[in-house]
Amino acid sequence: MARKGTQRANATVARQRSIQKRTDARDASKPKKSPKKKPVQAGLRRQPVPPLPAQHLAKLGREADLDPAPRFEAPDYRGSGKLDGNVAIVTGGDSGIGRSVAVLFAREGADVAIIYLSEDDDAEKTARHVRDEGRRCLLIRGDVKDAKFCRKAVAKTVRKLGPLHVLVNNAAFQEHAASIEELSDDQFDLTMRTNVYGYFNMAKAAVPHLRKGGSIINTGSETGIFGAGELLDYSATKGAIHAFTKALASNLLPRGIRVNAVAPGPVWTPLNPADRAARDVAKFGEASDMHRPAQPEEIAPAYVFLASPACASYISGIILPVMGGPAG
């Protein structure tokens, strides 16, 4: 019996080594350096690809200074009244993903309040585009780390625009650190308070004003799923946002309020050029499955989908990855 077991084991080893030998032969015949993969274009118009112009923006990062300008208008997107008569708040709505979300919400029939920290010119441009869609836009300048400000911002939105239907938590802070030793207590605290406390403050302020059928959408990140070695604090906040989304969805579901998150991969917004060195910005997005960064207009329709009861009335508590592929 023992002899037969040994024979079977030896046969398995021989089989494994035979497979390994074939694989080794294939590996040896492959070129030492794989050819560079071309960026993938799967939309209706071609999007910018690396190498991008090397650049570094001062925080917060003005979208007007970014080259090439992020694409947020989604000219091929046709509105169909999915958010007719709605009122939405978008934090960080002055630029990037938030700007495109605000514009598409307006195209779907919503009035939009944009909460932003300091970039007045960017905010005014977003407001012009929202108004060009035929909807009202309210600009509110302030810091979502401040719970009192958040309560006032929601109250002002309701007073000026009417009952609230959708909250998009999108404002964020990101700054890389090469090691945990380099990550200062001050940076860790600021990232946590902006990205986690800010979402909590806005949700807590908004929920009393949301009716049945209302929606909260949080901006997560692929870093909250996979982590990022030089974004320890940012990754931690995005993981917390994902968990917060699921927990809040469970908490609010009996009230008919849905809570979901979108987890983007690399997106061409001021966030990263205001974080990374210029040489790294030039390669931004190359590591994604599509080998290029997304443009905001490629991410924003996911927010429309989750916000609209006509599309997502049976969807709550999900983290929707929009990463340019399955691996992010």
C-alpha positions as CSV (number, residue, x, y, z in Angstrom):
1,M,0.0,0.0,0.0
2,A,2.8,2.4,0.9
3,R,4.6,1.4,-2.3
4,K,1.6,2.4,-4.4
5,G,1.2,5.7,-2.5
6,T,4.9,6.5,-3.2
7,Q,4.4,5.6,-6.9
8,R,1.4,7.9,-7.2
9,A,3.3,10.7,-5.5
10,N,6.3,10.2,-7.8
11,A,4.0,10.2,-10.8
12,T,2.4,13.5,-9.6
13,V,5.9,15.0,-9.1
14,A,6.9,13.8,-12.6
15,R,3.7,15.3,-14.1
16,Q,4.3,18.6,-12.4
17,R,7.9,18.8,-13.5
18,S,6.9,17.9,-17.1
19,I,4.4,20.8,-17.1
20,Q,7.1,23.0,-15.5
21,K,9.6,22.0,-18.2
22,R,7.2,23.0,-21.0
23,T,6.5,26.3,-19.3
24,D,10.2,27.0,-18.8
25,A,10.8,26.3,-22.5
26,R,8.0,28.8,-23.5
27,D,9.4,31.4,-21.2
28,A,12.9,31.0,-22.6
29,S,11.6,31.5,-26.1
30,K,9.8,34.7,-25.3
31,P,11.5,38.1,-25.9
32,K,13.2,39.4,-22.8
33,K,11.2,42.6,-22.9
34,S,7.5,42.6,-23.6
35,P,6.4,45.1,-26.1
36,K,4.6,48.1,-24.6
37,K,0.9,47.6,-24.7
38,K,-1.2,50.2,-26.5
39,P,-3.8,52.2,-24.5
40,V,-7.3,51.0,-25.0
41,Q,-10.0,53.2,-26.5
42,A,-13.5,51.7,-26.0
43,G,-15.6,54.8,-26.1
44,L,-17.2,56.9,-28.8
45,R,-14.2,59.3,-28.9
46,R,-10.5,58.9,-28.4
47,Q,-9.2,60.0,-25.0
48,P,-5.8,61.3,-24.1
49,V,-3.1,58.7,-23.4
50,P,0.3,58.7,-21.8
51,P,2.8,60.1,-22.0
52,L,1.0,63.1,-20.7
53,P,2.7,66.5,-20.3
54,A,4.9,66.4,-17.2
55,Q,3.4,68.9,-14.7
56,H,2.9,69.5,-11.0
57,L,0.1,71.6,-9.6
58,A,0.0,73.5,-6.3
59,K,-2.8,72.2,-4.1
60,L,-5.7,72.2,-4.3
61,G,-5.0,72.1,-8.0
62,R,-6.8,74.3,-10.5
63,E,-8.5,72.4,-13.2
64,A,-7.9,75.4,-15.5
65,D,-4.1,74.8,-15.1
66,L,-4.2,71.1,-16.1
67,D,-2.9,70.1,-19.6
68,P,-4.7,68.6,-21.3
69,A,-7.9,69.9,-19.9
70,P,-9.9,67.1,-18.3
71,R,-12.9,66.0,-20.4
72,F,-16.1,66.4,-18.4
73,E,-18.8,67.4,-20.9
74,A,-19.7,63.9,-22.2
75,P,-21.0,65.2,-25.6
76,D,-22.2,61.8,-26.6
77,Y,-24.3,61.4,-23.4
78,R,-28.0,62.2,-24.0
79,G,-30.2,63.1,-21.0
80,S,-33.6,61.4,-20.7
81,G,-35.1,62.9,-17.5
82,K,-33.7,60.4,-15.1
83,L,-33.4,63.0,-12.4
84,D,-36.2,65.4,-13.4
85,G,-37.1,67.7,-10.5
86,N,-34.4,66.4,-8.2
87,V,-32.1,68.5,-6.1
88,A,-28.5,67.2,-5.6
89,I,-25.5,68.2,-3.6
90,V,-22.0,67.4,-5.0
91,T,-19.0,68.0,-2.7
92,G,-15.8,68.7,-4.5
93,G,-18.0,69.6,-7.5
94,D,-15.8,72.4,-8.7
95,S,-13.5,70.1,-10.7
96,G,-12.7,66.6,-11.8
97,I,-15.3,63.8,-11.3
98,G,-17.5,66.2,-9.2
99,R,-17.7,68.7,-12.1
100,S,-18.7,66.0,-14.6
101,V,-21.3,64.5,-12.2
102,A,-22.8,67.9,-11.6
103,V,-23.1,68.6,-15.4
104,L,-24.7,65.2,-16.2
105,F,-27.0,65.4,-13.2
106,A,-28.2,68.8,-14.7
107,R,-28.5,67.2,-18.1
108,E,-30.8,64.6,-16.5
109,G,-33.0,67.3,-15.0
110,A,-31.5,68.0,-11.5
111,D,-30.7,71.3,-9.8
112,V,-27.3,71.1,-8.3
113,A,-25.5,72.6,-5.2
114,I,-21.8,72.5,-5.5
115,I,-19.7,72.5,-2.3
116,Y,-16.1,73.4,-2.8
117,L,-13.1,74.5,-0.7
118,S,-11.4,77.4,-2.4
119,E,-11.1,77.2,-6.2
120,D,-13.6,79.9,-7.2
121,D,-12.8,80.0,-10.9
122,D,-13.2,76.3,-11.3
123,A,-16.5,76.4,-9.3
124,E,-17.9,79.2,-11.5
125,K,-17.0,77.3,-14.6
126,T,-18.9,74.2,-13.3
127,A,-21.9,76.4,-12.4
128,R,-21.9,77.9,-16.0
129,H,-22.1,74.5,-17.5
130,V,-24.8,73.4,-15.1
131,R,-26.8,76.4,-16.0
132,D,-26.2,75.9,-19.7
133,E,-28.0,72.6,-19.2
134,G,-31.1,74.6,-18.2
135,R,-30.8,73.9,-14.4
136,R,-30.1,76.0,-11.3
137,C,-26.7,75.9,-9.6
138,L,-25.8,77.0,-6.1
139,L,-22.2,77.5,-5.2
140,I,-21.3,77.0,-1.5
141,R,-17.7,77.6,-0.4
142,G,-16.5,75.8,2.7
143,D,-14.8,72.9,4.4
144,V,-16.5,69.6,4.8
145,K,-14.3,68.8,7.8
146,D,-16.5,71.3,9.7
147,A,-19.8,69.6,10.8
148,K,-21.4,73.0,11.5
149,F,-20.6,74.2,7.9
150,C,-22.1,71.0,6.5
151,R,-25.3,71.5,8.4
152,K,-25.5,75.1,7.1
153,A,-24.7,74.0,3.5
154,V,-27.5,71.5,3.4
155,A,-30.0,73.9,5.0
156,K,-29.0,76.5,2.5
157,T,-29.5,74.1,-0.4
158,V,-32.9,73.1,0.7
159,R,-33.9,76.7,1.3
160,K,-32.7,77.9,-2.1
161,L,-33.4,74.9,-4.3
162,G,-36.0,72.8,-2.6
163,P,-36.2,69.3,-1.0
164,L,-33.0,67.3,-1.3
165,H,-32.9,64.0,-3.3
166,V,-29.3,63.1,-3.8
167,L,-26.0,63.7,-2.0
168,V,-22.7,62.9,-3.7
169,N,-19.7,62.8,-1.3
170,N,-16.7,63.4,-3.4
171,A,-14.4,66.0,-1.8
172,A,-11.0,64.4,-1.0
173,F,-7.4,65.1,0.0
174,Q,-4.5,63.0,-1.2
175,E,-0.7,63.3,-0.7
176,H,1.7,60.4,-1.1
177,A,4.4,59.4,1.4
178,A,7.2,56.9,0.5
179,S,7.0,55.1,3.9
180,I,5.0,55.1,7.1
181,E,7.8,56.9,8.8
182,E,7.4,59.8,6.4
183,L,3.6,59.9,6.9
184,S,3.2,62.7,9.5
185,D,0.5,62.8,12.1
186,D,-0.7,66.0,10.7
187,Q,-1.1,64.6,7.1
188,F,-2.8,61.4,8.5
189,D,-5.2,63.5,10.5
190,L,-6.0,65.9,7.6
191,T,-6.6,63.0,5.2
192,M,-8.9,61.2,7.7
193,R,-10.8,64.3,8.6
194,T,-11.4,65.3,5.0
195,N,-12.1,62.0,3.4
196,V,-13.9,60.2,6.3
197,Y,-15.2,62.9,8.6
198,G,-16.2,65.0,5.7
199,Y,-18.4,62.2,4.3
200,F,-19.9,61.5,7.7
201,N,-20.6,65.1,8.4
202,M,-22.4,65.6,5.0
203,A,-24.4,62.4,5.3
204,K,-25.5,63.2,8.9
205,A,-26.5,66.7,7.8
206,A,-28.3,65.5,4.6
207,V,-30.2,62.4,5.9
208,P,-32.9,64.4,7.8
209,H,-33.7,66.1,4.5
210,L,-33.7,63.0,2.3
211,R,-37.1,61.5,1.5
212,K,-38.0,57.9,0.5
213,G,-36.3,57.3,-2.8
214,G,-33.3,59.5,-1.9
215,S,-29.8,58.5,-2.6
216,I,-26.3,59.0,-1.2
217,I,-23.3,58.2,-3.5
218,N,-19.8,58.1,-2.0
219,T,-16.6,58.3,-4.1
220,G,-14.4,55.4,-3.1
221,S,-11.3,54.3,-5.0
222,E,-9.5,51.3,-6.3
223,T,-7.0,52.0,-3.5
224,G,-9.7,51.1,-1.0
225,I,-9.8,47.7,-2.5
226,F,-6.2,46.9,-3.5
227,G,-4.3,49.4,-1.4
228,A,-1.5,51.7,-2.6
229,G,2.0,51.5,-1.1
230,E,2.6,55.2,-1.1
231,L,-0.9,56.2,-0.2
232,L,-1.3,54.6,3.2
233,D,-3.6,57.2,4.6
234,Y,-5.6,57.8,1.5
235,S,-6.1,54.0,0.9
236,A,-7.2,53.6,4.5
237,T,-9.8,56.4,4.1
238,K,-11.2,54.9,0.9
239,G,-11.4,51.5,2.6
240,A,-13.3,53.1,5.4
241,I,-15.6,54.9,2.9
242,H,-16.4,51.5,1.3
243,A,-17.3,50.0,4.7
244,F,-19.2,53.2,5.7
245,T,-21.2,52.9,2.5
246,K,-22.3,49.3,3.2
247,A,-23.1,50.1,6.8
248,L,-25.0,53.2,6.1
249,A,-26.9,51.4,3.3
250,S,-28.1,48.9,5.8
251,N,-28.9,51.6,8.3
252,L,-31.0,53.7,5.9
253,L,-32.7,51.0,3.8
254,P,-35.8,50.8,6.1
255,R,-36.3,54.5,5.3
256,G,-36.1,54.0,1.6
257,I,-32.8,55.8,1.1
258,R,-30.2,54.0,-1.0
259,V,-26.4,54.3,-0.3
260,N,-23.8,53.2,-2.8
261,A,-20.2,54.0,-3.8
262,V,-18.3,54.4,-7.0
263,A,-14.6,53.2,-6.9
264,P,-12.7,54.7,-9.8
265,G,-9.3,53.8,-11.0
266,P,-6.9,56.5,-12.2
267,V,-8.8,59.6,-13.4
268,W,-7.4,62.7,-15.1
269,T,-8.3,65.3,-12.5
270,P,-6.2,67.9,-10.5
271,L,-5.9,65.4,-7.6
272,N,-2.9,63.5,-8.8
273,P,-1.0,66.2,-10.6
274,A,-1.3,68.1,-7.3
275,D,0.3,65.1,-5.5
276,R,2.8,63.5,-7.7
277,A,6.1,64.7,-9.2
278,A,5.8,66.0,-12.8
279,R,7.7,63.0,-14.2
280,D,5.3,60.6,-12.6
281,V,2.3,62.5,-13.8
282,A,3.5,62.0,-17.4
283,K,3.0,58.2,-16.9
284,F,-0.3,58.5,-14.9
285,G,-2.7,55.7,-15.7
286,E,-0.2,53.5,-17.7
287,A,-0.5,50.7,-15.1
288,S,-4.3,50.4,-15.5
289,D,-5.8,47.6,-17.6
290,M,-6.5,50.2,-20.3
291,H,-3.0,51.7,-20.0
292,R,-4.4,55.2,-19.7
293,P,-6.3,57.3,-17.1
294,A,-10.1,57.7,-17.4
295,Q,-11.5,61.1,-18.1
296,P,-14.2,62.4,-15.7
297,E,-16.9,62.0,-18.4
298,E,-16.2,58.3,-18.4
299,I,-16.8,58.0,-14.7
300,A,-19.8,60.3,-14.2
301,P,-22.5,58.2,-15.8
302,A,-22.0,55.6,-13.0
303,Y,-23.2,58.3,-10.6
304,V,-26.3,59.0,-12.7
305,F,-27.1,55.3,-12.8
306,L,-26.9,55.0,-9.0
307,A,-28.7,58.2,-8.3
308,S,-31.7,57.5,-10.6
309,P,-34.5,55.5,-9.0
310,A,-35.5,54.5,-12.6
311,C,-32.2,52.7,-13.0
312,A,-31.1,51.6,-9.5
313,S,-34.1,51.3,-7.2
314,Y,-33.1,47.8,-6.2
315,I,-29.4,48.7,-5.7
316,S,-28.0,49.7,-2.3
317,G,-24.8,49.0,-0.5
318,I,-22.6,48.2,-3.5
319,I,-19.1,49.4,-4.4
320,L,-19.2,49.9,-8.1
321,P,-15.7,49.6,-9.6
322,V,-15.0,51.8,-12.6
323,M,-11.3,50.9,-13.1
324,G,-10.7,50.3,-16.8
325,G,-10.7,46.6,-16.3
326,P,-11.2,43.8,-13.8
327,A,-7.9,44.3,-12.0
328,G,-8.0,48.0,-11.7
